[in-house]
Amino acid sequence: MSHLFELPATASLPIADRSERFPVHRIYCIGRNYADHAREMGMTVDRAQPVFFLKPADAVVTDGADVPYPPATTDLHHEVEMVVALARGGRDIAVEHALAHVFGYGVGLDLTRRDLQAAAKKAGMPWDSAKAFDHSAPVSALHPAAIIGHPAHVELKLVVNGAVRQRTDIDAMVFNVAETIHELSKLWTLSPGDLIFTGTPAGVAALHRGDHFRATLGDIALLEGGMI
């Protein structure tokens, strides 16, 4: 059957040491998952009500490509995050079974048009224009859990132009990976191909054209690139 128009390619991520790629279905993000970042944003953490938002699948920037500076902002911020990729989906996934749904791990940046987010918050409006824009989700290659296991204590770090901007251990997350999957699955039916950005620590700041960033998840994953 012929199509009336050209279909876009499916967004995908490289898998370390494999020729196959990981097709991206949805990108889920959890906010306020590190208490120090919540404080720097003037917010509090509520374990009874986790904060979630989404990015479009084709917001990923992969394979070391440079990141275009987005329009409609003068205050683009970086938020370094561990990224979880799912191989299995489901609803109401129990915490004790959640890690069995994980394909692998990477590191990414949740880029944020902070000025638009601040205006949306002030007006009580959604954050979509601040979070879900084109090229807003640079992500490293994925590293399969079957090889590396499930990291629980590992350094998450972002260096911009040679200076450390953000650094934490992922054990500081308010909701760990299993708990995050559990909470998400109460709201959406999760699917193979879903990515989860697991939150950012304190130290978020502006990125500019010409900046070079280097994000690491211990010695597991590396994301390196530039802003253009």
SELUM-594712 format. One record per residue (C-alpha): residue number from 1; x, y, z. Coordinates in Angstrom, 1 decimal, m for minus. Example, Ala and Ser with C-alpha at 12.3 -4.5 7.8 and 13.67 -1.06 7.14 Angstrom:
BEGIN
ATOM num     c1     c2     c3
ATOM   1   12.3   m4.5    7.8
ATOM   2   13.7   m1.1    7.1
This chain:
BEGIN
ATOM num     c1     c2     c3
ATOM   1    0.0    0.0    0.0
ATOM   2    1.5    3.4   m1.0
ATOM   3    1.5    6.3    1.4
ATOM   4    0.2    9.8    0.7
ATOM   5    3.3   11.3    2.3
ATOM   6    6.7   10.2    3.5
ATOM   7    6.6    8.7    6.9
ATOM   8    9.2    9.9    9.4
ATOM   9   11.9    7.5   10.6
ATOM  10   11.4    5.9   14.0
ATOM  11   13.6    7.6   16.6
ATOM  12   16.2    5.2   18.0
ATOM  13   19.3    5.0   20.2
ATOM  14   22.5    3.1   19.7
ATOM  15   23.2    0.1   21.9
ATOM  16   26.8   m0.2   23.1
ATOM  17   28.8   m2.8   21.2
ATOM  18   25.8   m3.9   19.1
ATOM  19   24.7   m3.1   15.6
ATOM  20   21.0   m3.1   16.6
ATOM  21   19.4    0.1   17.7
ATOM  22   16.8    0.7   20.4
ATOM  23   13.5    2.1   19.0
ATOM  24   12.1    4.9   21.2
ATOM  25    8.3    4.7   21.9
ATOM  26    7.8    7.4   24.5
ATOM  27   10.0    9.6   26.8
ATOM  28    8.8    9.9   30.4
ATOM  29   10.5   12.3   32.8
ATOM  30   10.2   12.7   36.6
ATOM  31   10.6   16.1   38.2
ATOM  32   11.8   16.9   41.7
ATOM  33   13.5   13.6   42.1
ATOM  34   16.5   15.0   43.9
ATOM  35   15.8   17.1   47.0
ATOM  36   18.7   19.5   46.4
ATOM  37   17.4   20.4   42.9
ATOM  38   13.8   20.8   44.3
ATOM  39   15.2   23.3   46.9
ATOM  40   17.2   25.3   44.3
ATOM  41   14.0   25.6   42.3
ATOM  42   12.0   26.7   45.4
ATOM  43   10.0   23.5   45.4
ATOM  44    9.4   20.7   47.9
ATOM  45    9.4   17.0   47.4
ATOM  46    6.1   15.0   47.9
ATOM  47    6.5   11.2   47.8
ATOM  48    2.8   10.9   47.8
ATOM  49    2.5   12.8   44.5
ATOM  50    5.5   12.4   42.0
ATOM  51    5.7   14.9   39.2
ATOM  52    5.8   13.5   35.7
ATOM  53    5.9   15.0   32.2
ATOM  54    6.7   13.7   28.7
ATOM  55    8.9   14.6   25.7
ATOM  56    8.2   13.4   22.2
ATOM  57   10.2   10.4   21.1
ATOM  58   11.8   12.3   18.2
ATOM  59   13.3   14.9   20.7
ATOM  60   16.2   12.6   21.2
ATOM  61   19.7   13.7   19.9
ATOM  62   21.9   10.7   19.4
ATOM  63   25.2    9.4   18.1
ATOM  64   27.2   12.4   19.4
ATOM  65   25.4   14.9   17.2
ATOM  66   25.6   18.6   18.1
ATOM  67   22.5   20.1   19.7
ATOM  68   20.8   23.1   18.0
ATOM  69   20.0   26.0   20.4
ATOM  70   16.2   26.2   20.4
ATOM  71   14.1   29.2   19.4
ATOM  72   11.9   31.2   21.7
ATOM  73   14.3   31.2   24.7
ATOM  74   17.2   33.2   26.1
ATOM  75   17.6   30.9   29.1
ATOM  76   18.2   27.3   28.0
ATOM  77   19.2   25.1   31.0
ATOM  78   20.9   21.7   31.3
ATOM  79   19.6   19.0   33.5
ATOM  80   21.8   15.8   33.6
ATOM  81   19.9   12.6   34.2
ATOM  82   20.3    8.8   34.3
ATOM  83   18.1    7.4   31.5
ATOM  84   16.4    4.0   31.8
ATOM  85   15.2    2.1   28.8
ATOM  86   12.4   m0.5   29.0
ATOM  87   12.3   m3.8   27.3
ATOM  88    8.9   m4.8   28.8
ATOM  89    5.8   m2.8   29.6
ATOM  90    2.7   m3.2   31.6
ATOM  91    0.4   m1.5   34.1
ATOM  92    0.5   m1.4   37.8
ATOM  93    4.0   m2.9   37.9
ATOM  94    5.0   m4.0   41.4
ATOM  95    8.2   m2.4   42.8
ATOM  96    9.7   m5.8   43.4
ATOM  97    9.2   m6.8   39.7
ATOM  98   10.0   m3.4   38.1
ATOM  99   13.7   m3.9   37.4
ATOM 100   12.9   m7.0   35.3
ATOM 101   11.3   m4.6   32.8
ATOM 102   14.5   m2.6   32.2
ATOM 103   16.6   m3.1   29.1
ATOM 104   19.4   m0.9   29.9
ATOM 105   20.8    2.5   31.1
ATOM 106   22.3    5.6   29.7
ATOM 107   22.9    9.3   30.5
ATOM 108   21.0   12.2   29.0
ATOM 109   20.2   15.9   29.2
ATOM 110   16.7   17.1   29.9
ATOM 111   17.1   20.5   28.2
ATOM 112   14.7   23.1   29.5
ATOM 113   13.6   26.5   28.2
ATOM 114   13.7   27.9   31.8
ATOM 115   12.2   31.3   31.0
ATOM 116    9.2   29.6   29.3
ATOM 117    8.9   27.2   32.2
ATOM 118    8.9   30.0   34.8
ATOM 119    6.2   31.9   32.8
ATOM 120    4.1   28.7   32.6
ATOM 121    4.4   28.1   36.3
ATOM 122    3.5   31.7   37.1
ATOM 123    0.4   31.4   34.9
ATOM 124   m0.6   27.9   36.2
ATOM 125   m0.1   26.5   32.7
ATOM 126    1.5   23.3   31.4
ATOM 127    5.2   23.0   30.8
ATOM 128    5.1   21.5   27.3
ATOM 129    6.8   24.5   25.5
ATOM 130    9.5   24.5   28.1
ATOM 131   10.3   20.8   28.1
ATOM 132    8.9   19.0   24.9
ATOM 133   10.6   20.9   22.1
ATOM 134   12.7   19.7   19.2
ATOM 135   16.2   18.3   20.2
ATOM 136   15.4   18.6   23.9
ATOM 137   16.6   15.1   24.9
ATOM 138   20.2   14.3   24.0
ATOM 139   21.0   10.7   25.1
ATOM 140   24.0    8.5   25.1
ATOM 141   24.3    4.9   23.8
ATOM 142   22.4    2.4   26.0
ATOM 143   24.2   m0.2   28.0
ATOM 144   22.2   m3.4   28.6
ATOM 145   21.4   m4.4   32.2
ATOM 146   22.1   m8.0   31.2
ATOM 147   25.8   m6.9   31.0
ATOM 148   26.2   m4.1   33.6
ATOM 149   23.4   m5.0   36.1
ATOM 150   21.3   m2.4   37.7
ATOM 151   23.3    0.5   39.1
ATOM 152   22.3    1.7   42.6
ATOM 153   25.4    3.7   43.7
ATOM 154   27.1    5.5   40.8
ATOM 155   28.2    9.1   40.2
ATOM 156   26.1   11.2   37.8
ATOM 157   28.1   14.2   36.6
ATOM 158   27.9   17.0   34.0
ATOM 159   30.9   19.0   32.9
ATOM 160   30.5   22.1   30.7
ATOM 161   33.5   23.7   29.1
ATOM 162   35.8   21.8   31.5
ATOM 163   34.0   22.9   34.7
ATOM 164   31.8   20.6   36.8
ATOM 165   28.2   21.9   36.8
ATOM 166   26.3   19.0   38.4
ATOM 167   27.4   16.0   40.4
ATOM 168   25.6   13.5   42.7
ATOM 169   25.2    9.8   43.4
ATOM 170   22.1    8.3   42.0
ATOM 171   21.3    6.8   45.5
ATOM 172   20.1   10.4   46.3
ATOM 173   17.0    9.9   44.1
ATOM 174   13.8   10.4   46.0
ATOM 175   12.1    7.6   43.9
ATOM 176   14.6    5.0   42.8
ATOM 177   14.3    3.3   39.4
ATOM 178   12.0    0.5   40.6
ATOM 179    9.7    3.0   42.4
ATOM 180    9.6    5.3   39.4
ATOM 181    8.6    2.5   37.1
ATOM 182    5.9    1.5   39.6
ATOM 183    4.5    5.0   39.9
ATOM 184    4.5    5.6   36.1
ATOM 185    2.7    2.4   35.5
ATOM 186   m0.2    3.5   37.7
ATOM 187   m0.8    6.4   35.3
ATOM 188    0.2    5.0   31.8
ATOM 189    0.5    1.6   30.2
ATOM 190    4.3    1.3   29.8
ATOM 191    5.7   m0.2   26.6
ATOM 192    8.9   m1.7   25.3
ATOM 193   10.9    1.2   23.9
ATOM 194    9.9    3.7   26.6
ATOM 195   12.7    5.9   28.0
ATOM 196   12.6    7.3   31.6
ATOM 197   14.6   10.3   32.5
ATOM 198   15.0    9.9   36.2
ATOM 199   15.5   13.4   37.5
ATOM 200   18.4   15.9   37.9
ATOM 201   20.4   17.0   40.9
ATOM 202   21.2   20.6   41.9
ATOM 203   23.5   22.8   39.7
ATOM 204   21.2   23.4   36.7
ATOM 205   22.4   26.4   34.7
ATOM 206   22.4   28.0   31.3
ATOM 207   23.9   26.5   28.1
ATOM 208   25.0   28.8   25.2
ATOM 209   26.0   28.3   21.6
ATOM 210   29.5   27.1   21.4
ATOM 211   29.4   25.3   24.8
ATOM 212   30.8   21.8   25.1
ATOM 213   29.2   19.3   27.5
ATOM 214   30.3   16.0   28.9
ATOM 215   27.8   13.9   30.9
ATOM 216   28.7   10.7   32.6
ATOM 217   27.0    7.9   34.5
ATOM 218   30.1    6.6   36.4
ATOM 219   32.1    4.5   33.9
ATOM 220   28.8    3.1   32.4
ATOM 221   27.7    5.8   30.0
ATOM 222   29.1    8.9   28.3
ATOM 223   27.3   11.7   26.4
ATOM 224   29.5   14.3   24.8
ATOM 225   28.6   17.1   22.4
ATOM 226   28.3   20.7   21.6
ATOM 227   25.7   23.4   21.4
ATOM 228   25.3   25.1   18.0
